[in-house]
Amino acid sequence: MMRKTSLSVAAAPLGLSILWALSTCHLSADAFALKSRWSTFAPTTLFSQIGLQQQQSTTAATVAKNDSWMTQPLLNPLSQFVKGPKECLVFDTTLRDGTQGESVSASCDDKLKIATRLSSFDVDYIEAGWPGSNPKDAEFFQRAQTELPAEARSKLVAFGSSRRKNVAVEDDPQIQALVDSNVPTICMVVKAHPWQVTEILRATREENLQMIHSSVEYLVKLGKTVLVDLEHFFDGYKVDPEYALACCEAAVDAGASCLVMCDTNGGTMPWEVDQTTRKMLQHFEPFCTIGVHCHNDCGMAVANSITACHAGVGLIQGTINGIGERTGNADLCSIVPSLALHVNTTMACNDQLSELTQVSRYVDEILNRSPNNAAPFVGQSAFAHKGGLHVAAMERNPLSYQHVEPELVGNEMRVLISELSGRQNIMGKLQEIFGNSMDDGQKSARSLAILNRVKELENMGYQFEGADASVHLMMLHTTRGYCPPFQVLDYSAQVYDANMDSASRVVSNLHGGLKSASTARATIKVRTVVDDPETSQLSFVENLQVSDGNGPVDALAKALLKALLPAHPFLDSVELIDYKVRILDPNSATEAVTRVMIEFRDSETDKQWTTVSVDSNVVSASLNALIDGFEYALIEQAQLCMLCDDAFEDEQRQ
């Protein structure tokens, strides 16, 4: 049984134990016992940690000087020991581990864009791929040398594994691919579970330790900063803690700057993470920073990462929006703000925290993913409030039902309107729209009428929670003096199809045959309000347009836009980004009532809004949602015809 000294000499790696013993002129019997245990596994050559750090610094400076694309050597965040929760480094692996998620794919161009954005957000490391595994990642590292700014390049990390069994490290093509990536930092995955070593690698335990040591040593001598991902570490530590620590010692004695404990299968609980992290700190503090890499198979990835930081981990690996294989990786969009705002952890990206929501949605957009509305901090619903009691309380103090101010992470508070809402929700919306132009008495009376209208419509199948634009328009339409910027007078839609066999049509298209003869044609007549330059007064203009499309809804959308553009050219930047149809009463079969929700975006401002409509005719429901969407765009962007009191003079006289 090994005894613990005040600085855990017996638990430290051999090179570090000797260093400490020499400095105190005393070497305990336990340290000699450790030497005997380690010598069973370890390579013959060991390095003094201090001498090795000096060698790393000198070599790294030489390499940086010789690399033409690195204009100046930048500070390595791991050049000093980092310990949480006071400090923590953020290691983003969206472009490597994140792309292993189902339906997640990124082109080389996509990766370059995301890497640039992550760098500007001030993450410490950007793991961009495995250059030895596929041509796309190799292309990325080649193009990064000339297409990324210097700061982004300095943060790039190439991922790879230790050398293969029975292959010299300098002859291993995968190791050489890491060197050729020409980045300052390498993240090397190694096995830390004895069963994984013998059954998956088909190597002996001693061979695995030699592979770890020689691979890390080789890269460190070339001036690379090396992080070691200890795959299956937590599971391996449970089975054989002595061997798991031997793997760590082999890496540290070879010059690794960070040991990353990986919960590869995602089955470790937070209290186990805490216990194991504290034991690792006892062994390696202050000689090597400890990191963590968690998967979300039990829904614990964020909790485990924060727990590890609280126990002393100084580097956290994760992905934007938690994307990754199986159920995903630890979500940096939850970890970073939690540490910054609730744990007071110092991170380089703290000053950029207000950009977090923007970064989250940018990555989703580049990867063509639909954002998770319920995501903590950055989701559209993260600060959305529906219950009337909640909204009433938040009128007095916004923090009554919010743990942080949404602006701190670049998000915003939203008040939802539904049949469960109270009058306070409606009054909050009225205040948002009309400000102080409407007194409290008017707001109170109108809010009750609008709330009753909402309940009536939701009983018919409307859903206003995700359709703020429709709510906004409903409030305007109940306001005396509101004049819509346009009105659809009539429309028609026709579909022609010369091929009734849908299966043969699909097969023909797949094999490059003739395109389907199916055609949809829509005709629409619109009356728009324009500002007459001669009279300086508002006037009405009618416009009839016809358009073909891929189905009646597409044809109607095109025809409506053509009719509106002459009077409102800025609508050209409005695009439809989502279209959803839901059957509300399936038992009614083809006579069922349908609910249509359409999401719009202004490509110039990146503002998004959603409208909803319900009808037994899906085409009519779709057109009504389209009309609301374009009308909302006009009242948001144009000063024209917001409140046309003149149009109601006759009514007021009566």
N, C-alpha and C positions, 0 to 999 in steps of 0.2 A: 504494500500500500504506500503510495507516494504522499509525503507530507507537504503541506503548503507553507511557503514562506510568505513574508509580508508582501513581496513583489511577485509571487507565484513563479519562482525560478524553476521549480520542478515541472511546471506546466508549460513553460515557454519552449519555443523551438531550440534545438541544440545550439545553433550559432549564436542565438540571443542569450541562452543560458550561460555559455562560456564567456560572452562579453560581459555579462553582469557579474559573473563570478570573478573574472580578472579584475574588474573595477573595484571589487570589495575584498580582494585577496582571500576569498573563501569560496569553496565549492562544496555544496552539500552532497551527502550520499545519494539523495534522491536525484540530483542532477546527473550523477554518474549512472544511476539506474536508467534515467531517460536516455543517456548516450547509448547505453547498451541496447535499449529497445529500438532507438532510431537507427542504429548502425545495422540492424537486421534488414531494414528496408532501403536505407538512403544510399545515394551515389557517394563516391569517395570524396569528392571535392565540395567543401562548404565555404561560404563567404562570410566575412565579418560584415554585419549590417551597416556600420558606419562607413567602412571602406567601400562597400557596394554602392551606397547612396552617392558618395563622391564620384565613383566611377560612372554611375548613371548620369549625374549632372553634367560631367565633362563630355561624355560621349554624346548625350542628347544635344548639347550646345553645338558640337561639331557637326552632327547630322543635320540639325536645323540650319546651320550656316551653309551647308552644301546643298540643301534642297532649294532649288530656285523658286519654287512656288510658295514656299513659306518665307515671306519677306522679312520676318523677324521672329525669334523664338518667343512664344507666349508662355506665361506662367502655367505650370501644371498644377491643377487643384489638388492632386494627390502627392505633391512634393513634401507635404507635411501630414502628420497624423490628424485625421478628422474624426470627431466623436459627436454623436447625437446625445440628447436632443438639442443641444445648444447650437450646433452647426450640422448641416447635411448637404451632400452633393446630390444633384439630380442627374440621373443617367437615363436618357430616353432611348428606348429600343423599339419605337414604333416602326421604323423602316426595316427592322430585321425580324424580331419576334412578333411584332404586331401583324406583319404581312402573312404570317402563318395561319391567321384566322380564316375561317370559312367565308368565302365570297369576298375576301379582301385581297386586292391586287393593286400594285403600283408600278407604273412604267418608270423608266430611268428619268424621264422628264419630271414625273410626279415626285420622285424621290428628291431631286434637286430642289424643287420648289418647297417641299416640306422641310428639308434640311435648312434652307435659308430662313424659313419662318421660325423654326425651333431655335436657331442661333440667335435671332433677334429677340426671342423671348428669354434668352439668357439661361438655357439649360447648360449644365456643365459638360455633358458628354452626349454625342449623337451617334449611336450605333447604327451604321448605315447598311450593313449587310455582311454576307459571307463570300468574299471574293473567290474562294476556292471551290464554291459549290455550284455556281451558275454564271453564264456569260453576262446577264443583266447587271449583277452586282459588280462584276469585274469592270464593266463599262462605266458604272457609276463612279467608282474610285478613280478611273482614268479621266473622266470628264470633270470630276470635282476639282482636279488640280488647276484647271483653267477657268471653270465656270462658277465656282463658289468664291465668295469674299474670303479674305485671309482669316478673319475671326471664325467663320463657319468651318473652314478647313482645319483650324487648330483644335476644334472640338470633335472631329470625326474619329470614330472607332471602327476598326475592322474586326469581325468576329471569325473565330476558327477554333479548331480543336488541337490538342497536343499531337505530337508526331505519332505515326503508326508504329505498331510493334515490329521490332526487328528492322527498322529503317533508321538510318542516321538522320539526325535532325536537319542537317544541311542538304540532304538528298530528298527530303519529303516535299512533294510538290505543293501540298496544302499549306505548309509552313512558308514556302517560298512565295505563294500567292499573298500571304499576309504581309510579307516584306515588300513585295511589289506594289501593294496598295498605296504605299508612300504616305501613310498617315502616322501621326505621332503616338497613337494609343492602340493597343491590341487587347481584346477581351477573349481569353482562351477558355474553352469549356473542357473540363476534365471530370473523370469519374471519381466520386468520393464514397461510393457504396460498394462494399466488397462483392456482393452478389452481382451487381452491374459489371464489375471488373471481370470476374471469372466467367460469367454466363453471356454477357453481351459483347464485351471487348475480346473475350477468349484469351485473356492475358493473366499472368500470375499477379499477385498483389505486389511483389517486388518490382515486376516489370512496369506496372502502372506508375509506381513512385518514380522510377527512373525516367519514364516518358514525361511525367510532369516536370521534373527537375531540369532535364536537358532542354526541353522545349522553351520553358520560361527563361532559362539561363541564356540560350542562344539569342532570343529576341531582346533581352535586356542589354546584352553586350553590343547589340546594334543600335542602342539608344532609345528603344521603345519603352514606353510606360505600359506595364502589363497588369491587367486585372484578370483574376482567375475565377471563372464561374464554376463552383463546386456542384456539379449536377447531382441531384438526389441527396443533397447533403443532410437535410433534416432526417430523412428516413435512414440514411446510412449511419448517422450519429446515434440513432436509437438502437441500431443493430450492433454496431461495433465502434464506439466512440474513440477508441485508441487508434484504429486504422483511419478514421475520418480526420483525426488530428494529424496523423502522419502525412496524409495527403496535403494538408495545410502547411505543415512544416517544410515539406519538399518544395512547395511553391515559394514560401517566404525566404527560405535559405537560398533559393535561386534568384531572388530579387523581385518577386511580385510586390506591387504597390497596394493591392487591395484583394482581399479574399471575399468572394461573394457567395453567401449561403443561399442555395437555391431550393425552394419548395417546389420541385419540378412537377410532382403529381397533384399539388394543391390540397393535400389532406392534413396539413399541420395546423394545430389549433394555436390561438394567440398566446396562451400561457406556456406552451411548449417552445414557441419562438422566443419568448422572453427568457426562459431558463437557459436555452442553448446559446442565445446571444451573449448573456452575461458570462457564461463559461468561456466563450470564444474571446471576449474582452480580457478575461483573466489571463489567458494564454498569450495574447498578441499585443495588448496595449503596452507601450505606445509605439510599437515598431511597425505595425501594419494596420491600415484602415480596414474595418469590417463592413461589408455591404450585404444587401439582401435582394433577392429576386423571387417574387411570389406569384403564384398562379391562383385563379379564382374558382377552382372546382368546388369548393365548399362555400363560396361567397365571402371568403375571409381575406382576400388579397390586400385590400386597403387596410383593414384592421391589423393584419400581420405586419405590414410594412411600417405602419405608425408605431405599433408595439415594439418592433425591432429598433426603430429610431429612438424611442423613449428609453430602451435598454442600453443604447450606446452605439448603434449602427451609424456610420457616417456617410453612407452612400446608398441610395435607393434606386433600383431599376424598375422601370414601368413604361407604360405606353399612353399616348393621348387617347382619351375616351375608353381606356381599358381593352382595346382590341388585342386579339391574340388567339392562339390555337385553343381548341375546345371551348371553354367558357370564358377565356380571356386572361389577360395579365392584370397586374395591379394598375389601377387607373390614376395616372398622375394628375388628372383634372380634379380628383378628390384629395389625393395625398398632399399636393403642394399647398392648396389653400388651407387644409386642415392644420398642417404643420405651421404655416405662416401666421394664421389668425387665431388658432386655439392653443398651440404649443409654444409660440414665439420662437420658432427655429429660424436661424439665419441661413438664408439661401441666396444664391446670386440672382435668382429670378424674382425675389420678393418685390423689387421695384417695378417689375412688369406685370404684377398680379392682375391689374385692371384690364389686361389684354387676354386673360385666360379664356373667357367665353369666345372671343374672336378666334383664338388659336384652335380651340375645340371645333368650332364650326368650319374653319378653314380646312382642317385636316379631313373632316367628314366630306366636305365639298370636293376636295382633290381626289379622295378615294371613292367618290360616288356612293356615299353611304347616307342613309336617312338619320339625322340626329336623334338621339334618345331624349325625348322631351322630359323624361323623369330623372335624368342624370343629376346627381347632386351638384350644386354650385353653378353649372353651366347649362343645364337643361332649361327649356322654355318654361317648364312647370316648376322649376326649383323655387321660385319665389311667387308662385301663383296662389291666390286665395279665393276660395269659393263660398265658404260658410259666412253668412251674414254676421254672426257673433264675432268671428275672427276679424272681419273687415272693420266692424264698429270699434273693436279694441285697438286695431292698428291705426285708426284715425287719431287716437290719442297718443300712441307710441308705436312706431313701426316695428320695434324689436319685441313687441309682445308676442308675435308669432313668427319671428325670423331670428335665426341664430347669428347672422351677420348682415350687414348692409349689402344688398346685391351689387351696388356700384363698385364695391371693393374688388369684385371678380369680373367686372364688365357686364353684368347682367342687369335686369330690371324687374321691379315688382309689377305684377299684373293682378288685376281684380277681375275674376271670372263672373260672367252673368249666366245664371241658370235658374231652374225652378226652385233650387235650394237656396238661392241668394236672398239676402235681406234688402230692404230699401237702401241701406247704407252703401251696398255695392253699386246700386244704380246712381245714387247721389255722387259717389266718387267718380263715376264715369262722366256724369254731367258736369262736374267741376273740371274734369280733365278737358272736356270739349269746349265748354262755354266760359270757364273761368268765373270772374266776378260779374259778368254781364247778366247773370240770372241770380235773383235773390234767393235766400234760403227757403222762403215760403213757396216760390215757384218750383224750386228743385224738389221739395218734399212732395208737392202735389203731383208733379210730373213723374217722379220716381215710382209712385204707387201705380199709376196708370201703365207705365212701361213694364213694371214687374208683373202685373197681371197679364199683360200681353205676352211676355216671355213664357209664363207658365202655360198660357193657352197654346202657344206655338210649339213648345216642347212636348205638350200632350199630343200634338199632331205628328211629332217625329223630328222636329228641329232639334239641333244641339248647338248651343251657342258658346260652349266652353272653349272650343278651339277656333272660333270664328269671330274674332274681335271686330273685324271690318264690318260684318253684318250687323253687329250690335251698334256700332258707331252710326251706321246709316239709319238704323231703325230709330235711334234717338233724334237724328236730324230730321227724319221724315215726320216726326211728331211735333216738330218745332214750327210754329207759325212763321211764315216768311221764307222757309227754305225752298229753294228752286233747284231741282236736279239739273246738272249740266247737260243732260241729254235724255231723250225718251225714245224707246223702241215702239214704233207705231204698229208694225206687223212683221211677220217673218214666215218663211216656209222652208222646209228641208225635204229633199228627195234623195233616194238612193237607187242607183241602177247597177245591176249585176248580171253579167252575161254567163257566169259560171256558178251554178248552184251547188257544185260538189266541192265543199270546203276542203276536204282531205286532199283531193287531187290538186287543188289550187296551192296548198301549202307545199306539197311535194314538188310541184313544178317550180315554185319560187326558190326552194332550197337547192335545186339542181340547176339553177340559172336559166330556167325556162321563161316563157312570157309572163309578164306581170299580170296580176289579177285585173279583170275588166271592171271590177267594182268601183263605182264612182259615187260620191256624195256631193250634192250641190245645194247650197243654201242661198236664199235671197232674204235680205233684211232692209227695212226702211227705218231710218233714224232721223229724229228731229234734234238738232243740237242748238245750243245757245252760243252765239258769237258776239263779239264786241265790234259793232259797226264803226270803222274809223271815220266815216264821213259825218255821222250824227253823234258819235261818242255815246251811243246808247246800245243796249242789248237788243238783239234781234234773233229770230229763229230761222234756221236753214234746214231743209229736208234733204236727205241724201239716200239714194237707193243703190245698194251694192250687191253683187253676186260673187260667190267664191266656191271653188271646188275644194274638197278636203278628204282626208282619210277617215271617213265616217261623218255622220251628220253633226256631231258636236264640234269636231275639228273644222268643218266647213263653216259652221255658224260663228265660231271664234274668229276665223279669218275674215269673214264678211263683216262682222261687227267692228273689228279693228280697222278695216279699210274705210268703213263709213265714218269713223270717228277721227281718223288721222288728219284729214284736211283742216279741221277746226282745232284739233288738239294734237299737234305733232309730237309733243313730248311723250305720248303714249307709246311711241316706237321703242322705248326702253323697257316697257313692261312685258314680262314673259310669264307663261304658265309653267310652273315647275312640278305640280302634283295635281292629280285628278282622282278622286275616290268616289265610288258609288256603293251604297249599302242598301240591301233590301230590308225594309222594316217589318213586313209581314209576309214571310215566305209562304204561308199557307194559301195566300191569295194568288200564287203562281204568277202568271203574266200580268195580272191586274194589280200586283203588289205596289204599294207606295215605296218610292225610292228617295233616299237622301243623298244629295251630291255635295261634296266639299271640294273646293278648288283653291289651291295655294298659288299666289302670285309673288313675283319679285321684280323690283326695279333694278335693272342691271347697273345703273349708274350710281345709285345710293346703297344698294344691297339690302334695302328695306323689304321685308316680307309681310304679307297679310293673307288672311284666309276668309272665304265667304262660304255660306251654306244656303241650300234651298231644298225644299221637299215638294214632291209632286208625284202623282200616279203616272205621269208621262215623263220618262227619264230625259227626253230632249228638252222639254220645258223647264224641268228642274235645273238642267245644265245651263240653259240660256239665262235663267234668272241669276244663277250664281256668277256667270260671266258678266252680266250687266252690273251686279253689285261690285264685282272686283274692279272693273274699269271706272265705275262711278267713284269708288273710294280713292282710286289713284288720282282722279281729277280734283276732288275736293282737298286732297292732301297736298297736291303740287300746284294747283292753280288758284289764283285769287278770284277767278271769274265766277260770278253767280253763286256765292256761298249763301248769302241771305238776300233774297230779292223781295224786299218789303213792298216795292211798287206793284208787284204782281198780286198783292193781296189788299190793295187800297179799296177796291170795290167791296170786298168782303167786310173790311173794317167799317166802311161807311154804313153798311146794312146793320 
